[in-house]
Amino acid sequence: MKNRLLYGSFVFILILISLNCPLMAQEKIILNISQMVALTISNNLNFKKASYQLNNAELDTRQLDADNLMTQSGMLDRQKELNILQQQNTFQNQKEQLIIQAVDNYFRLALAEKDITRKEKNIELQRAVLHEVEAQVAAGYRIELDLLQQGNSYYDALFAYEKAKLDYEQLLIEVKNDLDIKEDTDISVAAITIPQLTEIDFSTLISKARENDYNLEIKNIEIEINHLKLEKAKIEQLSQLEITKLENNLGIAKLERSIIEQDLDYQMITQWQNHKESKNNILLSEQSLRQMEENESIIKRQVQAGLRTEDELLSATIGVLDAEYRLISSVRQYYQAYLELQRMIGILNEGEIG
């Protein structure tokens, strides 16, 4: 089946991945989730740039420490820490986006491949039905309008198949660009496996999210800096006007922290509900697939006994493919919700994806 996917209205040369050694073109490379994530992170130029920028920021801080050994102050230390945190936040955000994007690309490819398979089977079914209608019209049991309608159904299925192939080829170009691999590589994705659906305690999520949230940590440092500025102003006996303004700035920073906490709590409970719903969707999709497979098995035995037609068996097979497509879609939604939760509590790591 996968070899036939290489042909259609448009033919693209698929790409071969080279991992430290040259390989011959057209070798089939099958990627799992972990490999998709690793390639995306290691080959993304913007992420490499962010890594250098973070390293420079850390070096600048070390140089600043060396230049100001005799003039250290609490305010200066907190300002340096704030600068590093902001750079780390930018770096981590880019990394997390790449991980989520790579995982989603894996499922987009899996869905596109399955979509081609089911649409090709539908062509076979519509073609078989078309031949039956042609025979019935010739025998006088059906009218020409029936033949016209079935002909339209057949060509609709054919066009849908060709569009699915074109969409898949365009998706391959996009994904290969994200992976930064050569244009003569033939890639596919490994079979989908159902993840372990574990329970997650909401109170633990909230605690970890607040503990690891960069924006909250940055705001806490800003509050400390504002507090130090206020204390310094009082010691230096600045005007009451200036002191009042600094007090207002401290109050504003504390309110902003409360707003961040409220927003974070709301986002966490929303995402937690999405995660629970995505787990239920997987269970329902698995049940539907089992029913479709059982139905196909029954019809297959009935066909062998001469009680059902090959067209009915083909229709049942399409039902199985549709159920498989829905299951892949459900697993994709689960990963989207799960990875977003991991991102929000600050533990999203490429080494644990797969």
Protein Blocks (a to p, Z undefined) as FASTA:
>chain_A
ZZmmmgcfbdcddddddehiacdehiacdddfklmmmmmmmmmmklmmmmmmmmmmmmmm
mmmmmmmmmmgcfklmmmmmmmmmmmmmmmmmmmmmmmmmmmmmmmmmmmmmmmmmmmmm
mmmmmmmmmmmmmmmmmnopacfklmmmmmmmmmmmmmmmmmmmmmmmmmmmmmmmmnop
afkbccddddddddddddddfklmmmmmmmmmmklmmmmmmmmmmmmmmmmmmmnopafk
lmmmmmmmmmmmmmmmmmmmmmmmmmmmmmmmmmmmmmmmmmmmmmmmmmmmmmmmmmmm
mmmnopacfklmmmmmmmmmmmmmmmmmmmmmmmmmmmmmmmmnopacfklgZZ
